[in-house]
Amino acid sequence: MLLPTYLKYAAENTEAPKLFHTWCIISGVAALLGKRCWFTRGHFRVYPNLYVMLIGAPGTGKGTSMNILQSLLLESGYETLAADKSSKEKFLVDLHEGFNYSSGEGSEGKNLFNLSDFLEGREEGSASEVLILAEEFNDFLGANNIEFISLLTKLWSFSGTYRNRLKNSKSIAIYEPCVNILGGNTTTGFARAFPPEIIGQGFLARLLPIYGESTGRKITFPTPPDSSLRTQLLEFFFRLRIEVRGEMTLSGPAAALLDRINQNWKPLNDLRFNDYSARRFTQLIKLCIIYAAMRFSTEISIEDITTANTILQMTEEGMPKAIGEFGKARNSDVSSKIMEALYSTHKPITTQELWKLCSSDLNRLSELADVLSSLHHADKIQTVSVGKEKGWLPKQFVRQYEEGFEDKQIRKTLQ
């Protein structure tokens, strides 16, 4: 099985959360599949491409998780990776002409399964695909680049030929664009990258923000990964790219389960995710395709649906934490910074310590008191005693799920 093999290879000897590694391999499979397989839903096809962003405090392990995946993808022969930094216009030109990331770079010069040679370039009639794999997503996108964000929003589910006239009057036609995103960010960095308008614009509905906390592990001398596991994974990647193709199907019981989930799932309480709630079922179908593909199958099973729904539920728990106070109110950037600091520690933080953290963002101490009061009354934080001072910790909460949709054993393996 691909997922347990990958987690054994990537997660056992690193300090990054297992959830980050899990979403990395999910994103990797989505990129390898491209538009070669799909699920037909009414008039339209649902493809497995995903927009995923790992979000956590610095040092959480976002880069570690992503670099492990990138190294494997390159060695397997996957080369359609975007540049580390791009503009909207250059991105479209590259998508039109085809990305060609050097397979030797980042993979010690080896390429055990040279996919590009096997396929002899882009397959005839194939999609124009790219994986934006950006450890520092803000470096790739820039700050508040609303035009680029709008383009990515449109391309998430675009089908057909995308036509665009660039500023230099050159027209391009991109056949079946297929964009996957695996980015890294912090809560405060997220607020700098995206304007609050993306909540109504639609990008946030398509993005899966994956919140990860520090595992607390400190591995002084990590051992090299098992080379036999790496070889197995490279074989998995190669087979996925070549073998898994065509329309995904459902058995009767699997279709009934998907319908039950769709009818009974309750929207997230956070109003910022209203648009996400409307597209949640599409996200679930994408994950079902990916989990079926991990078995080299084009039939979605009940187990695929259960596992996909479980990982999506786990992710939804952390979505509000991931984007912090983004898009909420005045001083939302300060609120995000405070919540990020509180989530990243295991001991109370005093008001004085928070003032040192936020003094450059506020004019006076009373403004910090107002922010803390608002967070407190919103049940986001709570006070505890730290000697003679008042300290702050995040308010803990557990979201309840519909009975029957949560597989506790799967959740346990991912925590």
GILINRA-V270844 format. One record per residue. N is the residue number from 1. SS is DSSP state (H for helix, E for strand, - for the rest). D_FIRST is the distance of its C-alpha to the first C-alpha in Angstrom with 1 decimal. Layout:
BEGIN
[[N	SS	D_FIRST] [N	SS	D_FIRST]]
END
This chain:
BEGIN
[[1	-	0.0] [2	H	3.8] [3	H	5.9] [4	H	6.1] [5	H	6.3] [6	H	8.7] [7	H	10.5] [8	H	11.1] [9	H	12.4] [10	H	14.4] [11	-	15.5] [12	-	16.5] [13	-	19.5] [14	-	20.8] [15	-	23.2] [16	-	21.6] [17	-	20.4] [18	H	16.7] [19	H	17.5] [20	H	18.5] [21	H	15.4] [22	H	13.4] [23	H	15.9] [24	H	15.9] [25	H	12.3] [26	H	13.2] [27	H	16.4] [28	H	15.0] [29	H	13.0] [30	H	16.3] [31	H	18.3] [32	H	16.5] [33	H	16.9] [34	-	20.5] [35	-	22.4] [36	-	20.8] [37	E	19.5] [38	E	21.3] [39	E	22.3] [40	E	25.9] [41	E	27.8] [42	-	31.5] [43	-	33.2] [44	E	30.3] [45	E	26.8] [46	E	24.3] [47	E	22.1] [48	-	19.1] [49	-	21.0] [50	-	21.4] [51	E	24.0] [52	E	22.6] [53	E	24.7] [54	E	23.9] [55	E	27.2] [56	-	28.4] [57	-	31.3] [58	-	31.7] [59	-	29.7] [60	-	26.9] [61	-	24.3] [62	H	23.9] [63	H	24.7] [64	H	22.6] [65	H	19.4] [66	H	20.5] [67	H	21.6] [68	H	18.3] [69	H	16.7] [70	H	19.8] [71	H	19.9] [72	H	16.5] [73	H	17.6] [74	H	20.9] [75	H	19.8] [76	-	17.5] [77	-	20.8] [78	-	20.6] [79	-	24.2] [80	-	25.1] [81	E	25.5] [82	-	28.6] [83	-	31.4] [84	-	31.6] [85	-	34.7] [86	-	36.0] [87	-	38.5] [88	H	38.1] [89	H	40.1] [90	H	38.4] [91	H	35.0] [92	H	36.1] [93	H	37.6] [94	H	34.4] [95	H	32.4] [96	H	35.0] [97	H	35.2] [98	-	31.5] [99	-	29.9] [100	-	29.4] [101	-	28.1] [102	-	28.7] [103	-	25.5] [104	-	27.1] [105	-	27.9] [106	-	25.6] [107	-	23.5] [108	-	26.0] [109	-	27.2] [110	-	24.3] [111	-	22.5] [112	-	20.4] [113	-	19.2] [114	-	22.3] [115	H	21.4] [116	H	24.9] [117	H	26.6] [118	H	24.5] [119	H	25.4] [120	-	28.9] [121	-	29.0] [122	-	28.5] [123	-	27.8] [124	-	30.8] [125	-	30.8] [126	-	27.7] [127	-	27.4] [128	E	28.8] [129	E	25.9] [130	E	25.6] [131	E	23.5] [132	E	25.9] [133	E	24.3] [134	E	27.1] [135	-	27.0] [136	-	30.5] [137	H	30.5] [138	H	34.3] [139	H	34.9] [140	H	33.3] [141	H	34.9] [142	-	38.1] [143	-	39.8] [144	-	40.6] [145	-	40.0] [146	H	40.3] [147	H	40.6] [148	H	37.3] [149	H	35.6] [150	H	37.2] [151	H	35.8] [152	H	32.2] [153	H	32.7] [154	H	33.9] [155	H	31.2] [156	-	28.3] [157	-	28.8] [158	-	31.3] [159	-	31.4] [160	-	33.8] [161	E	35.8] [162	E	36.6] [163	E	40.1] [164	E	41.8] [165	E	45.1] [166	-	44.9] [167	-	47.8] [168	-	49.1] [169	-	49.5] [170	-	46.7] [171	E	44.8] [172	E	41.1] [173	E	39.0] [174	E	35.2] [175	E	33.4] [176	-	30.4] [177	E	29.7] [178	E	26.1] [179	E	25.9] [180	E	23.1] [181	E	24.1] [182	E	22.4] [183	E	25.5] [184	E	26.6] [185	E	29.8] [186	-	31.8] [187	H	33.5] [188	H	36.8] [189	H	35.5] [190	H	34.1] [191	H	37.6] [192	H	39.1] [193	H	36.8] [194	-	37.2] [195	-	40.5] [196	-	40.6] [197	-	41.2] [198	H	37.5] [199	H	37.3] [200	H	39.4] [201	H	38.5] [202	-	34.9] [203	H	32.8] [204	H	31.8] [205	H	30.7] [206	H	28.1] [207	E	27.0] [208	E	24.3] [209	E	25.8] [210	E	23.4] [211	E	25.5] [212	-	24.5] [213	-	26.8] [214	-	27.1] [215	-	25.1] [216	-	28.3] [217	-	26.5] [218	-	28.5] [219	-	26.9] [220	-	29.9] [221	-	28.4] [222	-	24.7] [223	-	23.3] [224	-	21.8] [225	-	18.0] [226	-	16.3] [227	H	16.9] [228	H	14.4] [229	H	11.5] [230	H	13.4] [231	H	13.7] [232	H	10.0] [233	H	9.7] [234	H	12.9] [235	H	11.8] [236	H	9.0] [237	H	11.9] [238	H	14.4] [239	H	12.7] [240	H	12.3] [241	H	15.9] [242	H	17.2] [243	H	15.5] [244	-	14.9] [245	-	18.5] [246	E	21.0] [247	E	21.6] [248	-	19.2] [249	E	20.4] [250	E	20.6] [251	-	21.3] [252	H	24.4] [253	H	23.0] [254	H	20.5] [255	H	23.5] [256	H	25.6] [257	H	23.2] [258	H	23.1] [259	H	26.9] [260	H	27.3] [261	H	25.5] [262	H	27.5] [263	H	30.8] [264	H	30.4] [265	-	28.9] [266	-	31.7] [267	-	32.3] [268	-	32.1] [269	-	35.3] [270	-	35.7] [271	H	37.8] [272	H	36.4] [273	H	33.2] [274	H	35.2] [275	H	34.1] [276	H	30.4] [277	H	30.7] [278	H	32.0] [279	H	28.9] [280	H	26.3] [281	H	25.3] [282	H	24.7] [283	H	22.4] [284	H	20.5] [285	H	20.2] [286	H	19.0] [287	H	16.1] [288	H	15.4] [289	H	15.3] [290	H	12.9] [291	H	10.3] [292	H	11.0] [293	H	10.7] [294	H	7.2] [295	-	6.8] [296	-	9.7] [297	-	12.1] [298	-	15.5] [299	E	16.0] [300	E	15.5] [301	-	14.9] [302	H	16.4] [303	H	13.2] [304	H	12.6] [305	H	16.2] [306	H	16.3] [307	H	13.6] [308	H	15.2] [309	H	18.6] [310	H	17.9] [311	H	16.9] [312	H	19.9] [313	H	22.2] [314	H	21.3] [315	H	22.1] [316	H	25.3] [317	H	26.6] [318	H	27.0] [319	H	28.2] [320	H	31.9] [321	H	31.5] [322	H	29.8] [323	H	32.8] [324	-	35.3] [325	-	38.8] [326	-	38.2] [327	-	40.3] [328	-	42.1] [329	-	45.5] [330	-	47.9] [331	-	46.7] [332	H	43.1] [333	H	42.2] [334	H	43.8] [335	H	42.1] [336	H	38.7] [337	H	39.7] [338	H	40.8] [339	H	37.7] [340	H	35.5] [341	H	37.6] [342	H	37.5] [343	H	33.7] [344	-	33.2] [345	-	35.5] [346	-	35.6] [347	-	39.4] [348	-	42.1] [349	E	43.5] [350	E	47.3] [351	H	49.0] [352	H	50.7] [353	H	47.3] [354	H	46.1] [355	H	49.4] [356	H	48.8] [357	H	45.4] [358	H	46.9] [359	-	50.5] [360	-	50.1] [361	-	48.8] [362	-	51.6] [363	-	55.4] [364	-	56.2] [365	H	54.9] [366	H	55.8] [367	H	53.2] [368	H	50.5] [369	H	52.0] [370	H	51.7] [371	H	48.0] [372	H	47.2] [373	H	49.3] [374	H	47.4] [375	H	44.0] [376	H	45.4] [377	H	46.8] [378	-	43.6] [379	-	41.9] [380	-	39.7] [381	E	41.3] [382	E	43.3] [383	E	45.9] [384	E	46.0] [385	E	48.6] [386	E	48.4] [387	-	51.6] [388	-	54.4] [389	E	52.3] [390	E	50.0] [391	E	46.3] [392	E	43.6] [393	E	40.0] [394	E	37.7] [395	-	38.0] [396	-	34.8] [397	-	33.6] [398	-	30.8] [399	-	30.1] [400	-	30.2] [401	-	27.9] [402	-	28.5] [403	-	27.8] [404	-	24.8] [405	-	22.8] [406	-	21.5] [407	-	18.5] [408	H	19.7] [409	H	16.7] [410	H	14.4] [411	H	17.4] [412	H	17.8] [413	H	14.4] [414	H	15.3] [415	-	18.9]]
END
